Amino acid sequence: MLRNNAYMQNFLMLAPAIAKTRSFGSSTGDGRVGMVDARDVGAVAAEIALSPAPHAAKTYWPTGPERLSYADAAAVLSKVLGRPITFNPLTFEEQKQAMVDAGLPEAVAEMNAQALGLFAEGDCDWTTDDVPSLLGRPARTFEQFATDHLGRSPEGSRDCGQR
């Protein structure tokens, strides 16, 4: 079983706002998260599928190598993009409304806002060595993730980081 922490790819949904406003908001507060690149989770799953017997009845908790707040992520994005990116803390209600405004049903927006509130409470402030121990290489850092996705919006266009 894989019980990974939050995906770095969630930042791709913020790409249009970052490109347009050079900022993004979230109700994560100062909470730190051991975000993981979904590509690393996929590689771990493939490794387990290739040789399942040694992993029977085991649970893995894939994370990246670092615990970052969203303000830390903004600093990394600033470095990668070569311009200041600002993190704006949101309240629970502001977060929920932003998700509704983006087209999520209210019930889903509320559940997602609650999940981000758990980040603020420190619920995801952990990392493991599961990715490197299973793959024999380090897990991707947030900077590697951001560099790999430079200029890509969630829809696949190449203009997101270029404005």
N, C-alpha and C positions, 0 to 999 in steps of 0.2 A: 504494500500500500504506500502511496506517495501522498504526503501531507505537506505540500510546499507552502512557503510563506507567500506574500503578495508578489504578483508578477511585475517586472519592470515594464512590460508591454502596456500596462495600464496608462503609462505616460504618453503613449501614442495618441490616446483620445484627447490629451491636452495640447497636442501639437498645433492645431489651428489657432487656439487662443494665444499660445506662446508666440506664434508667428505674427499674429495681428497686434498683440498688446505688449509683448515682451514680458509677460507675467502669467501666472496661473494661481488659482486659489484652491484651497482644500480645508476640510475641518480636521486635519491630522494634527494640528497644533505643533508642539515640539517633539511629538512622538517619533521614535526611530523605528525603522523597519528593515529587516534582513531580506530585502527584495531579491528575487531570483529571476533570471532570464528564462523565459519559457523554452528557449532552445536548449538550455541546460537540463530542464525537466524532461524534455523530449528525449535527449540523449541518455539520461538516466533510465527512463522507461525502456528505451531500446536495449540498453545494456542488460537490464533485468530480463527482458523478453528473450534475449539470445541465450541466456543461461539461467533459467528460473529456479532451479533446485536450490542453490545456495541462499536464495532470498525468500524461500517459503516461510510464511507466517511472520515476516519482518515488516516493520514500518520504517520508512525513511522520511526525513524532513528536509528536503532540498532548499537551500538558500544561496544567496550570493555570499561573497566573502566579507561584506561590510554592512554595518547598521547605519542607515542614513535617515535623517529627518527630511521633510520636503524642502526645508530651507537649504539643507546640504545638497539636495538634488538640484535646486535652483543654481547653486554655486557651480556644480559640475556642468550643468547645461550652459551657464555663462561662459565657462572655459571652452567647452566644445564648440559653441556657436560663435564665440569671439565677440559677444556683446552682453550687457547686463540683462539677466533674467531675474525677475522678482517673484518671490512667493508671498501670497496674501492669505493670511489665516481667515477662515470662514467659520461662522457658527454652524451648528447642526442644521438649523432652519435654512440658512443661506445655501449650505451644501445641498440639502434636499431640493430646494427650489431650483438651483442651477441644473440639477439632474432632470427635473421635470421640464424645465425650459429646453433642455437638450433632447427631449422626446421620450424619456423613460416614463412608464406608468408610475403613478404616485406611490403605490405599494413597493415597487422595485426601488424607486429612488429613496424611499425611507429605509429599506433594508441596507442599501449601499451606503447611505449616510451613516447608519449605525455601525457598519463595518469600519468605515474610516474613523469614526469616533473611538473604536477599539485601538487604532494606531495611536491616537492621542493619549490613551490610557496606558500605553506601553505593552499592550497585549502581543505585539509582533516584534518586540525589541529583542531579537535573538538571531543567531546564526548557527549553522552546523558545518561539519566537514563532510557531509554526505556526498555532495557533488564531487569533490576531488578524490575522496576515497573510492567511489564507484567508477569514476571515469579516468583516474590517473592523471588528471590535469586540473588546474584551478577553475573554479566557477568564474563566470564573466563578472567583471565589475560594472557598476552603473556607467562609468565613463566609457568602457568598451561598448556597452549597449547603445549609449547615446551616439557615439562615433559611428557605429555600424548603421544607425538609422538616420544619420544626418541628412536633412533635406527631404525626408519622406513623411507624407501625411498618412493617416490611417487608410485613405483611399488609394494609396500607392503613388500619388503624384510626387514630383521631386521639388516642390517649391516651399515646403513648410519651413525649413530652416534658413531659407535664402532671402527672406524679406527684411 
